[in-house]
Amino acid sequence: MPQVENINNNINENYISKNIIDYSKIKGSETTIVIDNGSYQCRAAWATQPQPDLIFRSIIAKVRAKKANEKNFYVGSDFPQIDSSRLTIRSPFDNNICCHPEIQELIFDHIFSNLGIDTPAINHPILLTEPVCNLSVTRKMITELLFETYAVPKLNFGIDGIFAYNHLMKINNLNEMEDGIIINSGNNTTHLLVIHNHQFQANKTLRLSIGGHHITEYLRELIQIKYPNLKNLITTPRLQEIKQKFLYVGDNYLDQLKQFHYLSPFVDKKQLIIQFPIPASQQSKENNQNSNELNELEKERKLQLRKQQGQRLSEMAQQRRQKQLEDQQSKLEELEDLRLQKKNYSAAQFKKLLEEYNHKNIGALDREIEALYANINWNKTIITQNLTF
């Protein structure tokens, strides 16, 4: 008889470890923060931890028409019971490329806050994963964000698949193996990475535009075609749970297809009956009332916690922006003074003075002054209006 499995949305997409190191024990040290910045899921922890301390979806939900006691935004997929029409879901990624620094900044705020960091600057090195053959403009954007906004002392980028490969080689004592192939499957893409003579061969990389997202959507289509009356119950979190708990990669695809078609014992062994949650309308009124009372208390507790975290994030971001604005204004005054000194020097002398300030010519100086004006006006607007996005 086929096994019956319940779907309860228990795939933990927003996880905060209870064993996060107290920041007071690390403060002042050079302990590295490791961030696996995936397009579907973000994971972070101190480098001394064996497992991630934070796991959450790489998305932000902004609340439109905010009511009392509601935050401006929520990080990850653990949203409160808010009408979905009032939420704007945004991701810092387009496919697997990070293109929206203002969203990525909120995700970094969430990470540093939950790790307990209570200083305006992040005085710890950061190891950050990035896509294979990442665009230089994307890397520059992330670098500027971390150095200028958070004042991190050191930053290193790497590919998660290669990190995993090196770790497996070490723990399995396979370091003598010089060559290997890594199948690095993500949410939007799959890359085949070649290792030769212990070195990653970027020019041999093969990219396939298929990943976990496409598998989830294909599973949605198959279920909706066979069970059209369950359309409202087939939500993305439930599909994720089915995919992660029950799907597998066959060792021999064609052979298993034949077994599914011809061998009844094999089918009985593999076949599962999946029970979706019973709609609330079908449950008893008494159970609903008790459950709702408990849920309301839990919602209120979580709401207050999120409100406190949101306020803390906003204050930290405001402090960073204020300091950044002051630094930019000081730099602008210095460059404008330099510009005014042109009339006091000959052309050759002024050119030499510009070179001392790392400017090739007067045009480069004017462009930097113009860029500083634009950045200062933008920061003033953000600070004045207290915008999060």
N, C-alpha and C positions, 0 to 999 in steps of 0.2 A: 504494500500500500504506500502511495506517495507520502512523503513527509510534509507536514503542514508548518509553515513559517509565518510569523507575524511581522508586519511592517509597522514600526512605532516611531519612525523618524529619530532613531537613537544614534545616528552617525554624528559624532561630536565635531561640529564645524567651528565652534567657538570654545576653545579650551584654554584655561588658565591654570597652571600647575599650582598645587598647594605647597610645593617645595621650592618656590622661588627664593633664591638667596637674599637674605636681608642686605639691602644696599649699604648699610652702615659698615658691614664687614668687608665690602669691596671698595668703598669710596677711597679715592687716593691711589688705588692700584692701577695697573695697566691691563687689567683683565679685558679680553676682547669680547665684543658683542657679535654674535653670529646671526645673520638674518638671511633666511631662504626666501627671497622675494619673488614668489611665483605668481603667475597671472591668475590662477584659480585660488590658491591658498598661500598664506604667508605664515612662516614659522620663525620663531626667534628664541634665543636663550643666551646665557653667558657661556663662553667657550669651555668653562670647567664643568658644565652640566652634561650628563650622558644623553639626555633627551630634550626636545624643545619644551620651553616653559610656556610659550604662547603659540596657539594654533588658531587661525581665524581666516575667513574668506577675505580676499583682497578687493573689497568693495566698500563704498560709503553710501549711506542712505541719508539724504537731506530731507528734512521735514518742511513741507509747504504749509502755510497758514498755521503756524505753530500755536499751540494752546498753552495754557499755564502748566508749569511743571514738566514741560517737554523740552528735550535738548534740540539744538539746531541740527545735529547730525548724529548718526550711529555708525560705528565701525564694525565690519564683519556682517554676518547674517543673523545675529541675535537681536532682531528688532522687537520692540514692544508691540502690543496689539493695537496697531494703528492702521487705519484704512489705507490700503495700498495706493489708492489714487492720490494720497497726500505725500507719498514718498517718491523721491527722485533717486534712483539707484545709479551710481557712477563707479567706474573702475579706472585706476590709473593706466590701464593697459588697453591698447588696441591690438588684438590678437595676443602675441607674447611680447610686444614692445611697449615699454613704459613711455607714454606720451603726455601725461598730465601731471606736472610736478605739484600743483596745488592739492591734488588728491593724494599723491604719494606722501606729501608732507603730513597730512592728517594721519596716515597709516604709521609713519615714523613716530609721530606724537603719541599714538596709542601704544606703540611698542615700548618707548622709553618711559612712559608713565607707568605702565604695568610692571616694568622691571624695577620700579621704585626709585628711579633717578630723580632727584629733587634739586638739581643744580641747573642754572640757565644754559650752561654749555655741557656738551656730552664729552667728558674727558676720558674717553675710552676708544681704543682702535676698533674699527668695524670691518668685519668680513662679510661681503654682500654678494649673493649669487646674481648672475645675469644670464640672458639668453646666449645661445651659441652664436659666435660672430656678431656680437651686439653692435648696433650703430654707434659711431663715434659721437654723434650729436646727443644720443640718449645717455651715453656714459658721461659726457660733459655736463648734461643737465643734472644728473644724480650727484655728480661730484660737487658741482656748485651748491646744490641744495644742502648737502651734508657739511661741507666746509664753511659756507657762509652763514647758513641758518643755525646750525648746531655746533659749529666750531670744533668738529672732531679732529683729533691730532693725526690720525692715520686712517687710510681707507684702502682696502684691497678688494678686487673683484675676482670672481672665479665661476666656473661652470659646475653645477651641482652633480652632474653625471660623472665628471672627472674626479671630483672629491670622493664620491661613493666608490668609484673604481679603485682609487689609491688606497682607500680604507680597507676594502675587501682584500686587495693584494697583501696588505700588511698583516691583517688578522689571520689570514689563511696561509701565511708564509709562502706566497707566490711571487715574491719580488724578483726572482730570477727570470720570470716570464717577461720578455721584452715587448711582445706584440699583443694586441687585443682589440676587440670591437665592442663599443658601448652602444646599446639601444636606449636612448634617452627620450622617453615618452612623456610629454607634458599635457597640459589642458587643451592647447590648440595645435601643437606641432609635435612631430617625432623626428629626432635627429639620429643618424648613424655616425658615431664618432670613431675615428681610427687612431689607435695608439701604436706607434712604431719606434723601437729603440727607446722605450719609456717616454716618448715625447708625443704630445697631441698634434696630429697632422690636420690643421685647419683646412688646408686646400683639398683634403680628401673627404670632407664632411658632406653628407647627403641629408637633405631636408625633405620630409613628407608633411604635407599640410593636413594632417589628421591627428587627433589626440583624444583625450578623455571626454571633452565636450561633445565631439562628434559621435562618440559611442553612446553617450547619454541620450542625445537627441534621436539617434537611430533606435535605441531601445524604446523611447517614448512613442515613436511612430509605430513600431511593431505592436506595442500593447494597445494603443488607441485603435489600430485597425481591427484587432481581434476583440477588444472590449470597449466599443465606443461609448457605452453607458457609464464607464468609469472615468471619463475625461476629467471631471473636477477633482477626482481623488489622485490622479497621476501628477503629482507635484514634483518639482526638481529635487527637493531633499529626499523624497521617497525613492525616486529613480536612482539617486546616488547611493542610497542604502542597498537597493537591489543589486546594483552594479558591483559595489564593493564587497558585499557579503556572499553573493551567489554566482557571479560570473567568473569564468576562469579561462586561461589560455590553454587550448588543447595541444598536446605534444605532437599529435598527427591529425591535422584538421580533416583531411579526406577520409581517413580511416574511422574517425569518430562519427562523421556524417553517415557512413554506411552502418555503423552500429546503431545509431539512433533510428535508422530506417528499417533495419532487419531484425535486430536483437531485442526482444521484449524484456529480458532480465536487465539488460544495460539501461533501457529506457526507464524501467521501474526504479532502478538505483539512482538515476540522475534526475528524475522528475520531482518537482516540488510544487506544492500548492501554497501560494502566497496569499495570506489574509490581510487585506487592507483594514485600517481602523474603521470601526463601526461609527457611522455618523451620529452626532450628538442627539439628533431627533429620535433615534431608535433606543436610546438609553432611558432608564427610569428617571422620573422627575426628582426623586429623592437623591439619587446618586449625583445627578447634575447639580443640584443645589449645594451639596457638600463640596463637590469638586470645584464649583465656581467660587465658593467662599475661600477655599485654600488657594486657588489660583489668584484671586484678587489680592490676598495678603502677600503672596510671592511676587506678583507683579509690582505692588507698591514698594516692596523692599528693593527689587531690582531697579525700579525707576529712580529711587532715591540714590542708589549706588551709582547708576549711570549719570545722574545729575551732578553728583560730586566729582566724578571722574571728568565729565565734560567741562566743569568749571575750572578744574585744575589744568586740563589741557589748554583751555582758552587763556588762562593767566600766563602759563609758560610760553605760549605762542606770542602773546602780547609783549612779554618781556623781551623775547628774542627780536621781535620786529622793532621795538623801541631802541634796543641797542644797535641793531643794524642801521636804523635811520640815523642815529647819532654818529655812527662811524662814517656813513655816506656823506652827511653834512660836513663833518670835519675834513674829509677827503676833498669835497667840492670846494671848500674855502681855500684849502692848500693849492689846488689846481688853478683857481681863479686868481689867487695872488701871483702864481707863476705866470699866468697869462698877462697880467698887468705889467709885469717886469720887462716885457718885450721892448718897450720904448726906452729902457735904461741900458740896453746892450746893443752891440752891433749884431748883424745877422749871424756871423760865425760864432760869437760868444753865446748868443741865445740858443743856437743849435747845440752847442756843447752843454749848456745848462739843461736843455730838454733831454739830452742823452743821459744825464745824471739821474733824471726822473723816469728813465725807460720809455721815452717817447721819441719816435723817429723824426717827427716834424710837427709843425704847428697844427696841421690837419688832424693828426692822431690825438693831440691834446684836446682839440675842440670836440672831437667825436666822443672822447671819454667824459668830458664835461657834460655834453648833451645826454649821454647815457645815464650819468649820475642824476641829472635833473629828472629824467623819466622815472628812474627807480625811486627817487625820493618822493615824487608826486604819488606814485603807486603805493608806497608804504604809508604815506600820510592818509591816503584814501582808506586803506585797510584799517589803520589804527582808529581813524575818526568814526568810520561806520561800523567798526567791530565785526567785519565780515569774516566768515570762516572759509567760504569758497572764494 
